[in-house]
Amino acid sequence: MSPLPSFESRIAFVVELGRRLHEYGTSSQRLEAALQGVSDQLRMACQLWSNPTGMIVSFSDIGPQGDPTLEVSRIVRLPPGDNDLGRLVEADAIAEQVLNGEMDLDEGREALRALDQPESKRQRTLMVFACALIGACVAALLRAGVADMISAGVVGLLIGLLGDLAKRSQRFSESYEAVAAMLATVLAGLIGAFVWPISLQTVVIGAVVILLPGLTLTNAVNELASNHWVSGSARFAGAATVLMKLAFGAMVGDQLLALSGIEQLGSGIIKTSALVEWLALPLSGIAFGILFRAHLRDYPLVLISAGLGYSMTRFGGSVLGSEIGVFLGGFVISAVSNAYARWFNRPGAVLRLPGIILLVPGSVGFRSLSFMFERDFTLGFDTAITLLTVLVSLVAGLLFGNLLIASRRSL
């Protein structure tokens, strides 16, 4: 890039890029590596410390002799990021255009800021219905009966409506997970008491699966494994807090049902055929594509990735055991997403996130805390050990996949 833009312009662009990547759900080690690479190309030394709620960045200008001259630091306070594949792809494309000289730094910064558009009513409506579809599909993947699938979809619709309300109310957002789990349990119990027999736990897990922080737990352990201990610990604590709110809300809902004296019509444990399970897989991929706000042109990739990760885990687990199956799924998805990123010069997250979302152990953590709230500590600790085993297996698969095929600019 010649002549080299001013030091202030370069700093402003890198900070704005870091802000966008953070907001779109990039983990700390990937964010730091990405900004380090961009800063190197802009001839700046960059020292970055990232955590789930902010960044501290220090820049040094590299003089003609290669020695650092001016030094500037920035502290940026940010809310925890949310996965947004569409805007992540756009932010990455803007960075590419700036680094290739197709766009100057000021234009790039303005283009990044232009990504901050509020969700349209259509997008919000799709998100609500995606929650219902995910609930029904997850119940189908658990081989639940038709009644359970429909019930999980109805309860998932309630979760989606509450989520839309939480986005517009700061006060409600703080207690959203607990209230959502409580109302989901109560609604599922009412359906099971007055409509048809259902498997209450399956319906509740299918409905609240979008709230389970399995992906956050996976990122936390991945950060810890990458020596990002502060960020990993903070992210792990945040995920544990969400799990506790969900488990407590579900327990309160269960107690309300017990106090009301309402009795369930039956267990509702009616297994469907494997065909229903595999038909639900592409539908769940579409729903997660909506939830991750992927571009329409990337939906085929989302479907392929979700199917590949789930299939590798399912078949690998049936032959080698569940832990090896999860490891194999994470390994394949990590390697394939990195290969895609390198060959097509686009973020590998487009394949990585949909590929591991059905592998993350959020429901296991939810069940472990639920058992502990019910004072069944033996079963609770046993389930918690299962959670840690699945987490380690998945993160190991992701790390081995990165070892096989290096990521491209870390995104």
Beta strands, then each sheet from edge to edge (+ up, - down):
strand 1: 44-51
strand 2: 54-62
strand 3: 68-77
sheet 1: 1+ 2- 3+
end
